[in-house]
Amino acid sequence: MKKVNFSFIDLFSGIGGFRLAMANNGGTCIHFSEIHPDAIQAYCDNSNEPKDKNLGDITKIHSLPCHNLLTAGVPCQSWSIAGRNLGFDDDRGQLWNDTLYLLDQSKPDAFIFENVKGLVDPRNRKALAFILDRIKDAGYFAKHYVLNSFDYGVPQNRIRVYIVGFRSKKYANLFCLPKPIEKKVTLAHILSGVNGNILSQEKPVPQDLFGNAVAQKTMSLSTSNGLNDYFLFNDIRNGHSTIHSWDIIETTDRQKEICYLLLKNRRKGTYGCLDGNPLSLKHFQALDPSIDLADLDGLVGLEIFKEVPYAFQISSQLPDKLDQNELALIDQCNGNFLVVDEIKTKRVLKLKKVPIAKTLQSLARKGALSLIETRYDFKNTKISTGLKGVNRIFLPSSNIFPTLVASDTNDFVTTQIIESKNVTEYKSRFIREVYNKENYRRITKEEACLIQGFPKGYALPQNRARWMKLIGNSVSVPVIDALVKAIIETGVFDQLPGEAGTGAPTLASLPSPALAFPGP
């Protein structure tokens, strides 16, 4: 593989994921920019770069020295599903402004920008177009690509957007997106205590109770012979490897039937405007007339169901001295009624960061609202939270682990191999041999490093919350490595000494950092 000498500046550098890939291909760090103390320490400890190379807060950087390649993992929360999806309406979204300003000012030969997949979602179409237009205005030829880290050498389902650009159209035309590697790295290869050859063992093809082969679930995160390679702990989805509350809490057959009744119907538009809606006693009785209030209260007592204040009557005479949040919430109601699920969809309340549940309680205490309808829903309705502190447990046969995130997750691994002939046996054996015996654990720091493509012994803080935040916010090193190699192959850095990165640093078409981007 071709290797040349080039210089780079690393914005939003984190712990050095971009740097590892660039240094591996002949890159020399001119400067990096990072504000998180742990990230700065890890960057310097692992690269031997002095801290005085850190430019600090990007919003306070007015110019960059000449360099060949600019990289930036621009903070992603503004565009992420895990965030509030506010895009440029979020202060963090404005950091794109500073990034593009410095791109225009310093005129490197090429750049790589990374962000979450949410940036290319339809809801953010205008924002992405705006970013690409500003890149074009700065004199660059760029394209964006959606890549999964799993395709480039790590056992992680991490889909990200990469924008790659060149000052010269010649090199932009020569750039070829790196092809996914054929021999994938799987979870078994990085888990300690697991035989890496287990995937080569012949396994029986699972069957249903009637002896029919179980078809593979193409939407599953990872499957082997038709069975999911992980178990999902969740009350609002269903499947052969889904563990529900009523599977691990002692319940009667009738209680299980009522739970499945709610599971089957809560996503129907008949019951509300959200993807999942609570049902009232009348709704349950319309589905099964034998259900009474005692049945629902019994499931509430088991902490499988919860009561949901669903609709309120607004007082004809509001009390004096309502605060801004209370007034904003009342203002979003139609007529004299407030339906909680409708209020949750209001973007203006998200922008104002109105705490809906807390505000409803304060309005009720002040007599502004009176409850007129109570409904019932599962107590655990957030998919990522799971049940009893467990979201998913991955088997060693899984190809991949889910996306590592800064806040950590309730995802676990087991080194236990589960084999079965049908889906019923598969689930029961898992509960008996893995869950009940607590034969599962979180991934270790060393495993997390390998899942992101860092060396196993990468120096990071000992505290789990601290190192997980750093790794979750990083890029997958092999993806950046493949992109850098593809950039080098164009010949963009094969210039005579002194020619690279010497474009006139004029402040031309881009807005200054003080100006704001338009909303999506």
C-alpha positions in Angstrom: 0.0 0.0 0.0 1.3 3.5 -0.9 2.6 5.6 1.9 3.6 9.2 1.7 4.5 12.0 4.1 1.7 14.6 4.7 0.7 16.9 7.5 -2.7 17.1 9.3 -4.7 19.0 11.8 -7.1 17.1 13.9 -10.2 19.0 15.0 -12.5 17.5 17.7 -9.7 15.0 18.1 -11.1 13.0 21.0 -8.7 10.3 22.1 -6.9 10.1 18.8 -8.9 7.8 16.4 -8.2 10.0 13.4 -4.6 10.4 14.5 -3.9 6.7 14.7 -5.1 6.2 11.2 -3.2 9.2 9.8 0.1 8.4 11.6 -0.2 4.8 10.3 -0.1 6.2 6.8 2.7 8.7 7.1 0.9 11.7 8.6 2.5 14.2 10.8 0.4 16.1 13.4 0.7 19.9 13.2 -2.0 20.6 15.8 -5.1 19.0 17.3 -8.1 20.6 18.9 -9.9 19.2 22.0 -11.5 20.5 25.2 -12.3 17.4 27.2 -9.5 16.9 29.8 -9.6 13.1 29.7 -9.5 13.1 25.9 -6.6 15.5 25.8 -4.7 13.3 28.3 -5.4 10.1 26.4 -4.5 11.7 23.1 -1.1 12.9 24.4 -0.3 9.7 26.4 -0.9 7.4 23.5 0.7 9.6 20.8 3.6 11.3 22.7 2.3 14.6 21.3 2.9 17.5 23.6 -0.1 19.3 25.1 1.0 22.6 23.6 -0.1 21.2 20.2 -3.7 21.4 21.4 -5.5 24.4 20.0 -8.3 24.0 22.5 -11.8 25.3 22.0 -12.6 25.5 18.2 -14.9 28.5 18.7 -11.8 30.5 19.8 -9.6 29.4 16.9 -9.3 32.2 14.3 -6.8 30.6 11.9 -4.9 27.4 11.2 -1.4 27.0 9.7 -0.9 25.3 6.3 -1.4 21.6 6.3 -2.4 18.8 3.8 -5.3 17.1 5.5 -8.0 18.4 7.9 -10.1 16.0 9.9 -13.0 16.6 12.2 -15.4 14.4 14.1 -17.9 17.2 14.6 -20.1 16.6 17.8 -23.1 14.5 16.7 -25.8 14.9 19.4 -27.7 17.5 17.4 -28.4 15.0 14.7 -28.6 11.7 16.6 -31.7 9.7 17.3 -30.4 9.4 20.9 -30.4 13.2 21.2 -33.3 15.5 20.7 -32.9 15.8 16.9 -32.7 19.6 16.9 -29.9 19.9 14.3 -28.8 23.5 13.9 -31.3 24.5 16.5 -28.9 23.0 19.0 -25.9 25.0 20.0 -23.7 21.9 19.2 -25.0 21.9 15.7 -23.4 25.4 15.2 -19.9 23.8 15.6 -20.2 22.9 11.9 -20.0 26.7 11.3 -16.7 27.0 13.0 -15.4 23.8 11.3 -16.2 25.1 7.8 -14.9 28.5 8.5 -11.5 27.0 9.4 -11.6 24.8 6.3 -12.1 27.9 4.1 -9.4 29.8 6.0 -6.7 27.2 5.9 -7.3 25.6 2.5 -5.8 22.1 3.0 -5.5 19.8 0.1 -8.2 17.4 1.4 -10.4 16.8 4.4 -12.5 14.1 6.2 -15.5 15.0 8.3 -17.4 12.4 10.3 -20.9 12.5 11.8 -23.8 10.3 12.8 -26.2 8.8 10.2 -28.9 11.2 11.4 -27.3 13.9 9.4 -28.5 12.3 6.2 -32.0 11.5 7.4 -34.8 13.1 5.5 -35.6 15.5 8.4 -32.1 16.9 8.1 -32.0 17.1 4.2 -31.8 20.9 4.2 -29.1 21.0 6.8 -26.9 18.6 4.9 -27.4 20.5 1.7 -26.4 23.7 3.4 -23.2 22.1 4.7 -22.3 20.7 1.3 -23.1 24.1 -0.4 -20.7 25.9 2.1 -18.0 23.3 1.3 -18.5 24.0 -2.4 -18.4 27.7 -1.8 -15.0 27.2 0.0 -13.7 25.8 -3.3 -13.9 22.0 -2.5 -15.2 19.1 -4.4 -16.8 16.7 -1.9 -19.2 13.8 -1.5 -20.7 12.2 1.5 -20.7 8.4 2.2 -22.7 6.3 4.7 -20.4 3.5 6.0 -20.7 0.8 8.6 -17.6 0.1 10.7 -18.4 -3.6 10.5 -17.4 -3.6 6.8 -13.9 -2.3 7.6 -12.6 -4.6 10.3 -14.3 -4.2 13.6 -17.2 -6.2 15.1 -19.5 -3.2 15.6 -22.6 -2.1 14.0 -21.6 1.6 13.7 -23.1 3.5 10.8 -21.7 7.0 10.3 -21.6 9.7 7.6 -18.2 10.6 6.2 -17.7 13.7 4.0 -14.5 13.5 1.9 -13.4 16.5 -0.1 -10.5 17.8 -2.2 -9.4 21.3 -3.4 -8.6 19.8 -6.8 -11.4 18.3 -9.0 -8.7 16.0 -10.5 -8.1 14.2 -7.2 -11.8 14.2 -6.3 -12.5 12.3 -9.5 -9.7 9.9 -8.7 -11.0 9.1 -5.2 -12.5 5.6 -4.9 -14.5 4.6 -1.8 -12.6 1.8 -0.1 -14.3 -1.6 -0.6 -15.5 -3.5 2.5 -13.2 -6.2 3.6 -14.2 -9.8 2.8 -13.0 -11.5 6.0 -14.9 -9.8 8.8 -13.8 -9.6 12.4 -16.5 -11.0 14.6 -17.4 -10.7 18.3 -15.9 -14.1 19.1 -12.5 -12.9 17.9 -12.2 -10.2 20.5 -14.1 -11.6 23.5 -11.8 -12.9 26.2 -12.6 -16.5 27.3 -14.1 -17.5 24.0 -12.7 -20.0 21.5 -12.4 -17.9 18.3 -13.1 -21.0 16.2 -16.6 -21.6 17.5 -18.2 -20.1 14.4 -16.7 -22.9 12.3 -18.5 -25.6 14.3 -21.4 -27.2 12.6 -24.7 -26.3 14.3 -28.1 -27.9 13.9 -30.6 -26.0 11.8 -33.3 -24.8 14.2 -36.9 -25.7 13.7 -40.2 -24.5 15.0 -42.5 -26.8 17.0 -43.9 -28.3 13.8 -40.4 -29.3 12.5 -40.2 -26.5 9.9 -36.8 -24.8 9.5 -36.8 -21.3 11.0 -36.2 -18.6 8.4 -33.5 -16.1 9.0 -34.7 -12.7 10.2 -33.1 -10.2 7.8 -33.8 -7.3 10.1 -32.0 -8.9 13.0 -28.7 -7.4 14.2 -27.0 -10.7 13.8 -28.2 -14.3 13.1 -26.8 -17.8 12.9 -28.9 -20.5 11.2 -32.0 -18.5 11.5 -31.8 -17.7 15.2 -30.8 -14.3 16.5 -27.4 -14.1 18.1 -28.6 -12.0 20.9 -31.5 -11.8 23.3 -33.5 -8.6 23.6 -35.0 -7.7 27.0 -38.1 -5.7 26.0 -41.8 -5.5 26.6 -42.8 -3.5 23.5 -41.4 -5.7 20.8 -41.7 -9.4 20.1 -39.7 -12.2 18.6 -38.2 -15.6 19.2 -35.3 -14.1 21.1 -37.2 -11.4 23.0 -37.4 -11.7 26.8 -40.4 -10.0 28.3 -41.1 -9.0 31.9 -43.7 -11.8 32.1 -41.0 -14.3 31.1 -38.8 -13.5 34.1 -41.5 -12.5 36.6 -43.9 -15.1 38.0 -47.2 -14.4 36.2 -50.4 -16.4 35.5 -51.4 -17.5 32.0 -54.2 -14.9 32.0 -51.8 -12.1 32.9 -49.5 -13.2 30.1 -52.5 -13.0 27.7 -53.3 -9.5 28.8 -49.7 -8.5 28.3 -49.7 -9.8 24.8 -53.0 -8.1 24.1 -51.4 -4.7 24.9 -48.2 -5.6 23.0 -50.2 -6.5 19.9 -52.4 -3.3 19.9 -50.5 -0.4 21.4 -48.9 0.5 18.1 -52.2 0.9 16.3 -53.2 4.4 15.2 -56.6 3.8 16.7 -55.3 4.4 20.2 -53.2 7.5 19.6 -50.6 9.5 17.6 -47.4 7.9 18.9 -45.6 4.7 17.8 -46.7 3.2 21.0 -49.9 4.3 22.9 -51.3 3.4 26.3 -54.8 1.8 26.4 -57.7 2.6 28.7 -59.8 0.0 30.6 -62.5 0.6 27.9 -60.0 -0.2 25.2 -59.0 -3.5 26.9 -62.7 -4.4 27.4 -63.4 -3.8 23.8 -60.7 -6.3 22.9 -61.6 -8.7 25.7 -64.9 -8.0 27.7 -63.7 -10.3 30.6 -60.9 -7.9 31.6 -61.6 -5.8 34.6 -59.8 -3.1 36.6 -58.4 -5.7 39.1 -56.6 -7.4 36.2 -54.9 -4.2 35.2 -54.1 -3.2 38.7 -52.6 -6.6 39.3 -50.1 -6.1 36.5 -49.4 -2.6 37.9 -48.6 -4.3 41.2 -46.1 -6.6 39.5 -44.5 -3.5 38.0 -45.2 -4.8 34.4 -47.9 -2.2 33.7 -48.0 1.4 34.9 -50.9 3.9 35.1 -50.6 6.8 32.6 -52.3 10.2 33.1 -53.4 10.6 29.5 -55.9 13.4 29.1 -56.7 16.5 31.2 -59.4 19.2 31.2 -58.0 22.7 31.2 -59.6 25.0 33.7 -61.8 27.7 32.3 -60.0 30.2 34.6 -56.3 29.6 34.8 -54.6 30.5 38.1 -52.3 33.6 38.2 -48.5 33.4 38.1 -48.0 30.4 35.8 -44.3 30.1 34.8 -42.9 30.1 31.3 -42.9 26.3 30.9 -46.5 26.1 32.1 -47.7 28.8 29.7 -45.8 27.2 26.8 -47.4 23.9 27.4 -50.9 25.3 27.7 -50.4 27.3 24.6 -49.8 24.1 22.6 -53.2 22.6 23.5 -56.3 22.6 21.3 -59.4 23.9 23.0 -60.0 23.0 26.6 -58.3 19.6 26.5 -54.7 18.5 26.9 -53.7 15.1 25.5 -50.3 14.1 26.8 -49.1 12.1 23.8 -50.0 15.0 21.5 -48.1 17.4 23.6 -45.0 15.1 23.4 -44.9 15.6 19.6 -44.6 19.4 19.8 -41.2 20.5 18.5 -41.5 24.0 20.1 -41.6 22.4 23.5 -38.4 20.4 22.7 -36.7 23.6 21.6 -37.7 25.4 24.8 -36.6 22.3 26.8 -39.9 22.1 28.6 -40.0 19.1 31.1 -43.4 17.8 30.2 -44.1 15.4 33.1 -42.8 17.9 35.7 -44.8 20.8 34.1 -48.0 18.7 34.0 -47.7 17.9 37.7 -47.2 21.6 38.6 -50.2 22.6 36.5 -52.3 20.0 38.2 -51.2 21.1 41.7 -52.2 24.7 40.8 -55.6 23.6 39.7 -55.0 24.4 36.0 -55.6 20.8 35.0 -58.0 18.1 36.1 -57.4 14.4 35.0 -60.2 13.0 32.9 -58.6 9.8 31.5 -56.1 7.3 32.8 -54.6 4.6 30.6 -52.3 1.7 31.0 -49.0 1.0 29.4 -45.9 -1.2 30.0 -43.8 0.2 32.8 -40.7 -0.3 30.6 -41.2 1.5 27.3 -37.7 2.7 26.4 -36.1 0.2 24.2 -32.5 1.0 25.1 -33.2 0.7 28.9 -34.3 -2.9 28.7 -35.6 -4.8 31.7 -34.0 -5.0 35.2 -30.9 -3.2 33.9 -30.4 -5.5 30.9 -31.1 -4.4 27.3 -29.4 -7.1 25.2 -27.2 -10.1 25.9 -25.0 -11.1 22.9 -23.9 -14.6 22.3 -20.3 -15.3 21.2 -21.7 -16.5 17.8 -22.8 -12.9 17.0 -21.0 -11.2 14.2 -21.2 -7.8 15.8 -21.8 -5.8 18.9 -24.1 -2.7 18.9 -22.8 0.9 18.5 -20.6 2.0 21.4 -22.0 5.2 22.9 -20.6 7.7 25.4 -23.3 7.0 28.0 -22.6 3.3 27.9 -25.5 0.9 27.3 -27.3 -2.0 29.1 -25.8 -4.4 26.6 -23.9 -7.5 27.8 -22.1 -10.5 26.5 -22.0 -14.1 27.4 -19.4 -16.7 26.6 -22.1 -19.4 26.8 -22.9 -21.1 23.5 -26.6 -21.9 23.2 -27.7 -24.6 20.7 -31.3 -25.8 20.2 -33.6 -27.4 17.6 -36.5 -24.9 17.9 -37.2 -21.4 19.0 -39.0 -22.5 22.2 -36.0 -24.5 23.4 -33.6 -21.7 22.4 -35.4 -19.2 24.6 -36.0 -21.4 27.6 -32.3 -22.6 27.6 -31.1 -19.1 27.5 -33.2 -18.0 30.4 -32.3 -21.1 32.4 -28.5 -21.3 31.6 -27.5 -17.7 31.0 -30.0 -15.3 32.6 -31.0 -17.1 35.7 -27.4 -18.1 36.5 -26.2 -14.5 35.7 -23.8 -16.0 33.2 -23.3 -12.6 31.4 -21.2 -9.5 31.8 -20.4 -6.1 30.3 -17.6 -5.7 27.8 -14.2 -4.8 29.3 -12.1 -1.7 28.5 -9.7 -3.8 26.4 -12.6 -5.3 24.4 -14.2 -1.9 23.9 -10.9 -0.7 22.4 -10.8 -3.6 20.0 -14.4 -3.1 19.0 -13.5 0.5 18.0 -10.3 -0.6 16.3 -7.9 0.8 18.9 -5.0 -1.3 20.3 -6.0 -3.5 23.2 -3.7 -1.7 25.6 -4.6 1.9 24.6 -4.1 4.1 27.7 -7.4 5.3 29.1 -8.8 6.2 32.6 -9.6 3.3 34.9 -13.1 4.5 35.7 -15.7 2.8 33.4 -17.9 5.8 32.9 -14.9 7.9 31.9 -13.3 5.4 29.5 -16.7 4.5 28.0 -17.4 8.1 27.3 -14.1 8.5 25.5 -14.4 5.4 23.4 -18.1 5.9 22.6 -17.3 9.4 21.3 -14.5 8.2 19.1 -14.3 7.1 15.5 -13.6 3.6 14.4 -10.0 3.6 13.5 -10.0 1.1 10.6 -12.7 3.1 8.7 -10.5 6.3 8.9 -7.5 4.2 8.0 -9.3 3.0 4.8 -10.4 6.5 3.9 -6.9 7.9 4.4 -5.4 5.2 2.2 -7.9 6.0 -0.5 -7.1 9.7 -0.3 -3.4 8.9 -0.6 -4.0 6.7 -3.6 -5.4 9.7 -5.6 -1.9 11.2 -5.5 -3.1 14.4 -3.9 0.0 14.4 -1.6 2.5 13.5 -4.3 3.5 17.1 -4.8 6.8 18.8 -4.7 7.9 20.0 -1.3 6.2 23.3 -0.5 3.3 22.8 -2.9 0.9 21.0 -0.6 -1.5 23.0 1.5 -0.3 26.4 0.2 -3.5 27.8 -1.1 -4.1 31.4 -0.2 -6.0 31.5 3.1 -8.7 34.0 2.2 -11.9 34.4 4.2 -14.3 34.4 1.3 -17.7 32.9 1.0 -18.4 31.3 4.4 -20.2 33.1 7.2 -18.1 34.1 10.1 -18.3 31.9 13.3 -20.6 34.5 14.9 -23.4 33.8 12.3 -25.8 31.0 12.7 -26.9 28.3 10.3 -30.5 28.1 9.2 -32.8 25.6 10.8 -33.4 22.2 9.1 
